[in-house]
Structure formats: C-alpha cells, structure tokens
C-alpha cells in the first residue's frame, strides 16, 4: 500500500478526490489505505481504482512510472469517469447551478464536495469551525480586497497556481504576497513568542473591538431611524408592500438630520 500512496501523491490525487472517484466518504478512503493489500478492498472499488491507474492488477503498481504523459492519461480517465455523473448533478434541473456556465458549475460543484466532506463528521469541531470561518471570510471579501490576495497566495503555496501568475492587481498582489511570505517565515521560525508579540495582538484586539462598537452603534442608529420612520408613516409592521416606502422615509429622516432639521 505504500507504493499506492506514493503514486497517488505523485499524481496529486487527494483523499477527497479519490473518495469522489470511488463514490465513498473520505473516512472510508483512509480505511481502505490502511489495509495491507488492495485485493482486500471491495471488488467494485478495486476495479475502479485499477481502471483509473490504467493497470489490470495490483502487481502492476510497481511498474508504473509517473511522468507527464502518465499524469495526463490518469486525468483523462478521471474526467471520463466523472463526465456522466457531472452532467446529471450539474444539470439545469438543479436550482443551485442555474444561470451558471459549465466552468462555474464545475467549480461550485467541487467547492460543495469539499465543504460537505468537512461537515460529514458531526464530532469534527475543527472541520465545522473551519467552514464557519470560511463563510465569514466570503462575507467579508467585498469590503476587504486583500482577502483575494490571501487566496491567491494559498493557491500558489498549494501548487495550484504558478508563482508569477497574477489574477488581480499585479503590483498590489506582488507586495502583499511578499509581506505574507515574510510573516509566515517569521511564524514558522518560532522566534516570535507570545510574550514578544503580545503588544501587537493587543492592538489587533483594540482595532476589532473598535469596529464592533462602530457596527453596534450603526445598528442602534438604524433601529432608531426605523422606529421613527414607522411612527411617521403610521406603520405597525414591515412587510413586502411597505418596505420600499419605509426605506424612502428613513432616507428622508437622515437627510433632515444632516441639514439640522
């Protein structure tokens, strides 16, 4: 099995991707790979794996030479394996994919697969919290352009994107990646103890608390404006029919306040 693990690693086939190929959970893949012989795998899963690798028996594993041509051949077989299932899963009947072109459908499908894998285990709090923070990350992206540069950095470090490929503003991305690289090196070097950087973290906490206070203040202000607008309009509730009128009234009240009326 060590040879199989080596081949999968050289091919860049992750546990998640292999699980998708075989139609099983990621945990099941770990269970399979812990066995000392592929022949102990369920027959149908073994056949799929051998077909992907382009061999007829487990003995041929040691004859495999992972080069560019072989990697392309394996990718072609995997893509062929997914083709029929993808067409049904990404079909127009599935509302979540409607309005997307094929490239974006495939990307969304892969993202959903990755997220679901990490949420499958109800006892995995790290997995749940990681996806929760990812959700917050996506929500914050429109207001922080630097978050795009972090994604690009991670993609490059993971080997998915070439180091001199810049999908966003090249100059800003270049500078940000350089600074982030230095920060990671500093972190991994272990020279920055918690005590030494405590003051920096204190400033970080202060900035976050200030933002939260501002957010709460804006929320309270908006609630106050909403109550005043409803009172002036004689409304007792907000619904689809009066929400536009309410928003206009809130804008009017804000304009009056700005003029000092």
C-alpha positions as CSV (number, residue, x, y, z in Angstrom):
1,X,0.0,0.0,0.0
2,X,3.0,2.3,0.5
3,X,3.6,2.2,-3.3
4,X,-0.1,3.1,-4.0
5,X,0.2,6.1,-1.6
6,X,3.4,7.2,-3.3
7,X,1.7,7.0,-6.7
8,X,-1.4,8.9,-5.5
9,X,0.8,11.6,-4.0
10,X,2.9,12.0,-7.2
11,X,-0.4,12.2,-9.3
12,X,-1.7,14.9,-6.9
13,X,-4.8,12.8,-6.2
14,X,-6.1,13.8,-2.7
15,X,-8.1,11.7,-0.4
16,X,-11.1,13.8,-1.2
17,X,-10.7,13.4,-4.9
18,X,-10.1,9.7,-4.6
19,X,-13.3,9.4,-2.4
20,X,-15.2,11.2,-5.2
21,X,-13.8,8.8,-7.8
22,X,-14.9,5.7,-5.8
23,X,-18.1,7.1,-4.6
24,X,-17.3,6.7,-0.9
25,X,-16.6,9.0,2.1
26,X,-13.1,10.4,2.8
27,X,-13.0,8.3,6.0
28,X,-13.7,5.2,4.0
29,X,-10.7,6.0,1.8
30,X,-8.5,6.2,5.0
31,X,-9.8,2.8,6.0
32,X,-9.0,1.3,2.6
33,X,-5.5,2.7,2.6
34,X,-4.8,1.3,6.0
35,X,-5.3,-2.2,4.6
36,X,-2.1,-4.0,3.6
37,X,-3.4,-5.3,0.2
38,X,-5.5,-3.7,-2.5
39,X,-7.1,-7.1,-3.0
40,X,-8.8,-6.7,0.4
41,X,-10.7,-3.7,-1.0
42,X,-14.4,-4.2,-2.1
43,X,-14.1,-5.6,-5.6
44,X,-16.0,-2.8,-7.3
45,X,-13.9,-0.1,-5.7
46,X,-10.7,-2.0,-6.5
47,X,-11.8,-2.3,-10.2
48,X,-12.4,1.5,-10.4
49,X,-9.0,2.3,-8.9
50,X,-7.2,-0.1,-11.2
51,X,-9.0,1.4,-14.2
52,X,-8.1,4.9,-13.1
53,X,-4.4,3.9,-12.8
54,X,-4.6,2.0,-16.2
55,X,-3.5,-1.4,-14.8
56,X,-5.1,-4.8,-14.6
57,X,-3.8,-6.0,-11.2
58,X,-2.2,-4.7,-8.0
59,X,1.1,-6.3,-9.0
60,X,1.5,-3.8,-11.8
61,X,1.7,-0.9,-9.3
62,X,5.5,-1.4,-9.2
63,X,5.7,-1.0,-13.0
64,X,4.1,2.4,-13.0
65,X,6.3,5.4,-13.9
66,X,4.7,8.7,-13.0
67,X,5.7,11.1,-15.7
68,X,3.8,13.9,-17.6
69,X,2.2,11.5,-20.1
70,X,1.0,9.2,-17.4
71,X,-0.4,12.0,-15.3
72,X,-2.4,13.3,-18.3
73,X,-3.7,9.8,-19.1
74,X,-4.9,9.4,-15.5
75,X,-6.6,12.8,-15.6
76,X,-8.3,11.9,-18.8
77,X,-9.7,8.6,-17.2
78,X,-10.8,10.5,-14.1
79,X,-12.6,13.2,-16.2
80,X,-14.3,10.5,-18.3
81,X,-15.4,8.8,-15.0
82,X,-17.0,12.0,-13.8
83,X,-18.5,13.1,-17.1
84,X,-21.8,11.2,-16.9
85,X,-22.4,11.9,-13.2
86,X,-21.4,15.6,-13.6
87,X,-24.0,16.1,-16.3
88,X,-26.8,14.9,-14.1
89,X,-25.5,16.7,-11.0
90,X,-24.9,19.9,-12.8
91,X,-28.0,19.9,-14.9
92,X,-30.3,22.8,-15.3
93,X,-32.8,21.0,-13.1
94,X,-30.6,21.7,-10.1
95,X,-31.6,25.2,-8.9
96,X,-28.2,26.0,-7.2
97,X,-26.4,25.7,-10.6
98,X,-29.0,27.6,-12.7
99,X,-27.6,30.5,-14.6
100,X,-24.0,29.4,-14.4
101,X,-21.8,28.3,-17.4
102,X,-20.2,24.9,-17.3
103,X,-16.9,26.1,-15.9
104,X,-18.6,27.8,-12.9
105,X,-21.0,24.9,-12.4
106,X,-18.0,22.5,-12.1
107,X,-16.2,24.9,-9.7
108,X,-19.3,25.3,-7.5
109,X,-19.8,21.5,-7.5
110,X,-16.2,20.9,-6.4
111,X,-16.5,23.5,-3.7
112,X,-19.7,21.9,-2.3
113,X,-18.0,18.5,-2.3
114,X,-15.0,19.8,-0.4
115,X,-17.2,21.6,2.2
116,X,-19.6,18.6,2.6
117,X,-16.5,16.3,3.3
118,X,-15.6,18.5,6.2
119,X,-19.1,18.7,7.6
120,X,-19.8,15.0,7.4
121,X,-18.4,14.1,10.8
122,X,-20.6,15.8,13.4
123,X,-17.8,15.3,16.0
124,X,-15.3,17.2,14.0
125,X,-15.5,20.6,15.6
126,X,-12.3,21.8,13.8
127,X,-13.9,21.0,10.4
128,X,-17.2,22.7,11.3
129,X,-15.4,25.9,12.6
130,X,-13.1,26.0,9.6
131,X,-16.2,26.1,7.3
132,X,-17.9,28.6,9.5
133,X,-14.9,30.9,9.3
134,X,-14.7,30.3,5.5
135,X,-18.3,31.5,5.3
136,X,-17.4,34.6,7.3
137,X,-14.4,35.0,5.0
138,X,-16.6,35.1,1.9
139,X,-19.0,37.5,3.6
140,X,-16.1,39.9,4.4
141,X,-14.4,39.7,0.9
142,X,-16.4,42.5,-0.7
143,X,-15.1,45.0,1.9
144,X,-11.5,43.8,2.1
145,X,-9.7,43.4,-1.3
146,X,-6.7,41.9,0.5
147,X,-8.6,38.7,1.1
148,X,-8.4,38.0,-2.6
149,X,-4.6,38.2,-2.4
150,X,-4.6,35.8,0.6
151,X,-6.5,33.3,-1.6
152,X,-4.0,33.7,-4.4
153,X,-1.1,33.2,-2.0
154,X,-2.6,30.0,-0.7
155,X,-3.3,28.7,-4.2
156,X,0.4,29.3,-5.1
157,X,1.7,27.7,-2.0
158,X,-0.5,24.7,-2.6
159,X,1.0,24.3,-6.1
160,X,-2.3,25.1,-7.9
161,X,-1.2,28.4,-9.4
162,X,2.1,29.4,-10.9
163,X,4.1,31.9,-8.7
164,X,4.2,34.6,-11.3
165,X,0.6,34.4,-12.2
166,X,-1.4,37.5,-11.0
167,X,-5.2,37.2,-11.4
168,X,-5.8,40.5,-9.6
169,X,-3.9,43.8,-9.4
170,X,-0.3,42.7,-10.1
171,X,1.6,45.3,-8.1
172,X,-0.7,45.1,-5.0
173,X,-0.8,41.3,-5.1
174,X,3.0,41.1,-5.5
175,X,3.6,43.3,-2.5
176,X,1.0,41.5,-0.4
177,X,2.4,38.1,-1.2
178,X,5.9,39.2,-0.3
179,X,4.8,40.5,3.1
180,X,2.7,37.4,3.8
181,X,5.6,35.2,2.9
182,X,7.8,37.0,5.4
183,X,5.1,36.8,8.0
184,X,4.8,33.0,7.6
185,X,8.6,32.6,7.7
186,X,8.6,34.6,10.9
187,X,5.8,32.4,12.4
188,X,7.4,29.1,11.4
189,X,10.9,30.2,12.6
190,X,9.5,30.2,16.2
191,X,11.4,33.3,17.1
192,X,8.2,35.4,17.8
193,X,7.0,34.2,21.2
194,X,3.5,35.1,22.5
195,X,5.2,37.4,25.0
196,X,7.2,39.3,22.4
197,X,4.2,39.9,20.1
198,X,1.6,40.5,22.9
199,X,1.5,44.2,22.3
200,X,0.9,43.7,18.6
201,X,-2.0,41.3,19.4
202,X,-3.3,43.9,21.8
203,X,-3.5,46.5,19.0
204,X,-5.3,43.9,16.9
205,X,-7.9,43.3,19.6
206,X,-8.3,47.0,20.1
207,X,-9.0,47.5,16.4
208,X,-11.5,44.7,16.2
209,X,-13.3,46.0,19.3
210,X,-13.5,49.4,17.8
211,X,-15.0,48.0,14.6
212,X,-17.6,46.1,16.7
213,X,-18.5,49.2,18.6
214,X,-19.0,51.1,15.3
215,X,-21.1,48.3,13.9
216,X,-23.3,48.2,17.1
217,X,-23.6,52.0,17.0
218,X,-24.7,51.9,13.4
219,X,-27.2,49.1,14.1
220,X,-28.7,51.1,17.0
221,X,-28.9,54.2,14.9
222,X,-30.6,52.3,12.1
223,X,-33.1,50.8,14.6
224,X,-33.8,54.3,15.9
225,X,-34.4,55.6,12.4
226,X,-36.6,52.6,11.6
227,X,-38.8,53.2,14.6
228,X,-39.1,57.0,13.8
229,X,-39.9,56.2,10.2
230,X,-42.6,53.7,11.1
231,X,-44.1,56.2,13.6
232,X,-44.2,59.0,11.0
233,X,-45.8,56.6,8.4
234,X,-48.2,55.2,10.9
235,X,-46.9,51.6,10.3
236,X,-47.1,48.8,12.9
237,X,-45.2,46.3,10.9
238,X,-42.8,45.9,8.0
239,X,-43.8,43.8,5.0
240,X,-43.0,43.4,1.3
241,X,-45.6,46.0,0.4
242,X,-44.4,48.9,2.6
243,X,-40.6,48.2,2.9
244,X,-39.8,50.4,0.0
245,X,-41.8,53.3,1.5
246,X,-40.1,52.8,4.8
247,X,-36.6,52.9,3.3
248,X,-37.5,56.2,1.5
249,X,-38.7,57.6,4.8
250,X,-35.5,56.6,6.6
251,X,-33.5,58.3,3.8
252,X,-35.7,61.4,4.3
253,X,-35.1,61.5,8.1
254,X,-31.4,61.1,7.6
255,X,-31.4,64.0,5.1
256,X,-33.3,66.1,7.6
257,X,-30.8,65.3,10.4
258,X,-27.9,66.2,8.1
259,X,-29.5,69.6,7.4
260,X,-30.0,70.1,11.2
261,X,-33.8,70.0,10.9
